[in-house]
Amino acid sequence: MAGKRVERWSRFLLLWLYRMALGLSLLSSKLDKDKLQLRPPKRGSNNRILSILWRCLVIVIYAGVWPTLTFPLLATRIESYADLVASLQVLSVSILATISFIIQATGENKFQKVMNRYLALYQRICAASRLEQLFPPKFVVYFLLKWFFTLCGYFHEFIPLLKGENFASIFHSVAVVIGVYMWFGTVFVLDACFLGFLVSGIMYEHMAAHILAMLKRMEPIESQEEGQRMSHYRRMRLLCDFADELDECAIIYSELYEVTNAFRKMLQWQILFYIYYNFINICLMLYQYILRYLNDDEVALVSLVMASVKMANLVLLIMCADYTVRESQMPKRLPLDIVCSDMDQRWDKSVETFLCQQQTQLLEIKVLGFFHLNNEFILLILSAIISYLFILLQFGITGGFEASDEIKNQFD
């Protein structure tokens, strides 16, 4: 009963995400609930044309109004070298956010194909394991935890935009609304990176558990106890059945490896931006914390808390990717070769083929060839943040936070 309740919650959350993607113009495909597949709109249909026009309009408007929205803020804040560095960081994040939105708006067909492959794999794994539910309770827990951190970031970033001066004119009001709309879509795709790795990891874990259960069911084949010994024919028949089952598992593993790699390649720019965005936000939060601390501001602790939230976002993504890779390697640690099959070579051939496939299909979650997403990468990020913190402290000691006439003259 608990498993069915978790499955209902998981499906509800995924269906809710699908509807959000429709509202954010990230998807225009319709969900066929009977066949559990996404169906693209017909070519030339009014809905598809309107969706494309709407996305182009949003991108053009945002690109046009962003300088108008941000220039007054930058002009009043850039008074020191520290302000200049922070402004450049904000500018780089905004440019990459626009590029990320354009990529995701133009890559819907690829996204739809990968989602359909995930949905087909879900049905195939459930059929192979003879289960009606696949998602464990930790899927709901991690999903809600991730959205909690995302909502914390939303509130912290968008509350300052609700000030009266941002709605002084229609132009500024449109800039705020379109900017928020775009940012919702961008962060949604960034969270989809986490969700995709989590689903792949759960599928890998479920398949490993299924193979382990199959090995448990094979134990009576080698039993020599009286009353449990099987005939030669019975043993051969069971070994052939289990060999067929292992062959089906090998096909599922191969498809899961390919779809996980396709998902990584499709969203690797978004994953890179996800890491860069959260890392830059952590740096900016630390900058604000030290600046407010030097000015004896009581809200300095808020910046430190939000830096921790952004770090938690990064840790969740990286640990989820590491979890997926670890689960994909689980079959190598299973005792597949201990079953004696001297009466028939079918099982031995299936095991050999499956293990060779595991050796050739080594899953690595690598982003644009720059770095691997594993737990060691968390330590690398922490060391970079600590180094940045020491640089900020040196800035503070040498007067880098104080107003500079040279910087003021450059932006007057």
N, C-alpha and C positions, 0 to 999 in steps of 0.2 A: 504493500500500500504506500509506504514512504517513497519507494522508487518511482511509482506512477505519479505521485505528487510532485516530486522533483522534476520529472520529465515534462509535466504540464507547465510548471514554472519556467523551465528552460525554453520550451516552445513559445510560451507567451512573451518572454523577453526577446527572443529572436524575431518574432512577428512584430513586436513593438519597434525593434531596430529597423526592420524592413519598411515600416510605415514612416519612420523618421527619415530614412533615406529618400523616400518618395517626396516628402515635404521639403527636404533640402535640395531637391533637384539633382540628387546624386544618382538616382535610378529612375527609369521610366518603364521598366519591365513589370509585367503583371505576374503574380504568383499563382501557379496552377496547384491548388491544394490537394487535388486528387492524385496527380502524378508527382507532386512535390518538385516542381521545376519552375524556373523563371522563364517567361515567354516574352521576347522582345516585341515592341509595337510594330505594326506593319509599316514597311517602307512607304514613305509618302503620306502617312496618316497625319491628321491635323495635330494629334497629341505629340507625336515625335517632333514635328516641325516647330510647334510652340515651345517644347522643352528645349530644343537647340537654341532658338531665338532668345529664350529667357536666360539661359546660361551665358550666352554672348553678351546680352545686355547687362547682366550683373557684373561680369568681368570688366567691361568697358567703363561702366559707371564707377566702379570701385577704383580702377586705375586712374580715372580722371579726378575723383574727389579726394583721394588719399593725401596728396600734397597739401591741398587746401585745409584739410582737417588737422594735419599734424604740424604744418609749418609754424603756426602761432605758438604751439606748445614748445617746439624745439627752440624757437627764437627767444623765449623767456627763460628757458632752462639752461642753455649752453653758456655757462659763465666760467667754467673751469675745465681743466684737462680731463678730469673724471667725468664731468657731464658730457664732454665730447665723445669719449669712449662709449658711454652708456647710450648716447643718441645713435652712434653708428651701429651698435648692437641691435637696437630697436629697428633701425632702418633695414638691416640685413634680414631680420625675422619677417618683417612685413613683405619684403620682396620675395623671399622664399615661400611665404604663405600664398601670395598671388600665383606664383609658378605652380605650387602644389595644387591649388584649386583648378588651374587650367589643365593640368595633367589628369586629375581625377574626373574632370568634366568631359574630357575627350576620350577617356579610356573605359567608358561604360561597357562596351561590348566584351572586352577582355575580362572585366570584373564579373559580368554576367556568366560567362563561360566557366570561370573558376568556381563561382558559387554553385552552378549546376553540377559540377563535378563533385563538390563537397556534398551536395544533397544526394547525389547518386551513391556516393561512398557510404553515407549514413544508412541508406536503405540496404546496401549490400552487406555492410558489417552486421546490421541487425538480423538479416536473413541468415548469414553464415553462423552467427552465434546463437541463433534461435531466441533472441531477446526482443522485447517490445520497446525497451527504453535503453538509451545509451549514455546519457549525460548523468554524471554523479553529482552529489550535493556540492562538491567543491567548485563545479562550474558556476552555479548560482552565486556562491560566496565570493569567488574571485571577480565575477562579473559586477556584482553590486559594489564590491570594494573599489574596483576600478572606476565605476561611475561616481562613487562618492568623491574620490580625488578629482575627477573631472569637473564635477559641479562646484567643488571648492575653488578650482581655478577659474571657472566661469564667473562666479560671484566676485572674486577678487579683481578680475580684469575688466568686467563690464560695469560695475557700480560707479567707477570714476567717469564713465562715459555719459552717465545720466545727469551730469551737472547742467545747469541752465544755459551756460554759454555755448554748449554744444548743440543747442536747439534754438539759437538766436535767429537763424534764417532757415528757409526751406532747404537751401543747398547743404547746410551743415547737418540738418536733420536727415536728409537722404543719405549723406555720407555715413552717419552713425548707423542707420538702419541697415544699409547695404553692407557695411563693414562687419556688423554683428552677424548678419545672415551668412556672409562668406566665412567668417571665423567659425561659426557653428558647423558648417559643412566640412571645413578643414580639420577641426578637432575630431569630428565624427569619424573621418577616414583614418586619422591617427589612432583612435581607439579600436578601429576595425583591424589594424595591424596586430594589436594585442589579442583580440578575440580570435583571429585566424590561427595564430600560433597555439592558443589555448585549445581550440577545437582539434587541431592536428595532434597535439600532445595527448589529448583524451582518447582519440581514435587509436593512436599507437599503443597507449596503455591498455586499452580494451582488447586489442588484437593479441598483445603479449599474454594477457590473462586468459584469453580464449585458447591459445596454444598450450599454456600450462595446464589448463583444465583438460585439454585433449590428451596430454601426456599422462595425467592421472587416470583417465579412462582406459589408457592402454596398459596399465599395470597388470591387470588379470591375464594378459596374453602370455606373460613370462612366469606366471605363478606355477609352482611345482607341487603345491599342496593337494592332498587328496580331496576330491570333490570339487576342486576349482580348475583342474587341468583341462585344457581345451583340446579338441581334436585338431589334427593337422589341417584339415580343410577349414575348420572354423577360424583358426589362427590366420591362415592365408587370406581368408575373406575379410576379416577385420583389418588386417594390415593394408589391404588394397583400399578399403574404405577410408582408413586414416590417411593413407597416402594421397587419396583424392582430396581429402579435407585440407591437408597441408599444401597441396598445389593451389587450392582456392585461396588459402591464406597468403601464399606467395604472390598471387595476382593482385590481391587487395593491398599488400605491402608495396608492390611496385606502383600501383595507381596512387596510393597515399603519398609515396615519395615524390612522384611527378607532380601531383597537385599542390603539395607543400612548396616545392621548388617554384612552380608557376606562380603561386601566391607571393612568394618572396620576391621574385623577379618583377612582378607586376607593381608591387608597392615598395620597392627598395628606395626610391627617391623619397617617398613619404616616411619610410622608416628613418632614413638619414635626417630628414627634416624634423621628425619626432624627437630624435636624440639631440639635435642641434637646438631646437626650440626650448626644450626643457633645460638643457645645460645653460643656455644663455639666460633663461629666466632665473635659474638659480644664482647665476653671477649677478644679475640685476638686483635680485632680492638681497643678496649680501651687500651689494653696493648701497642700497637704500637703508639697510639696517645700520651699517657703519655711519652713513651720513646722518641719519636720525639720532643715532646714539651720540655722535659728536655734538649735535644740536640739542641734546637733552630732551628729545621727543619721546613721549610716553608710548606711542604706537610703534616703536622700533621693533618690538617683539613680534608684531604681525608679519613683518617681512621675513623674519627668521622662520616662523611657522609655515609660511607659504613656500619658502625655499625647501623645507622638509617635505611638503606636499609634492612639489615638482620632482624632488629626488625619489619619492615613493613611486611616482609615475614611471620614471626611468627604470627603477629596480624591478617593478612588476613586469614591464615589457621584456627586459633582459633575462630575468629568471624564468619567464614563460617560454622564451625561445630556447634557453638552456634545458628546460624540462622536456620540450619537444625532441631535442636532439638525444637526450639521455634515454627517453622511452623508445625512440627509433632503434636504438642499439640493444634493447633488452633481449631480443631473440638469440643474440650471440651468447648470452649467459644461461640459456635454457638447455637442459640435458637432452637435446634432440638425438644424439648419437649413441645413447646407452641402450636403446631398444634392440634386442637381438632379433635379427630377421634372416636367419640362415636358410629358412625354407623359401624365401622369396626376396628378390632384390628390388622390388618396386619401392618399398619404404626408403631403402638406402639411397636410391637415385633421387627421390623427392627431397630427402634431407640434404643431400649434396647440392642439388640445384638451388634449394632455398638458402643455404648458407653461402653459396657463391654469389647469389643475388645480393645478400646482405653485405658482402665484402665490396661489391662493385657499386652499390647504391648507398654510399655513406652520406648521410644527411649533414650538411653544413649550412648554417644560416649566416651567410656572409653578405655584407651590405656594400654593393658597388666595388667589391674586391678590396675594400679598405680595412675592414676589421670583422671579426667574428662576434656574434652576439652570444656570449657565455658569461658565466659568473665572474670570470677573471676581468672582464671588461668593466664590471662595477668598480673594482679596485682602481682601474685606470682612471675612471671618471672621478672617483673620490680624490685621487692624488692630484688631478688637474684642478679640482675645486679648491683643495687646500693650498695649492700653489697660487691660485688667483686670489685667495683670501690674504695670503702674505703680501702679494703685490698691492692690494687695497690698503693694507696696514702701512706699507711703506709710503703709499701715496698720502695717507693721512699724516704720517710723521713729517714728511718733506713739504707739506702744504699743497698737495695736489688737489685737495677738496676746496681750497680757497679760490675766490674769484680772481681771474687773471685778466689784466687789461689787454694782453695780446689776443686772447681767445675772444673777449668781448668785441674787440675791433674787427675781427674776422667775420662776425655774424651780426654786426650793426646794420 
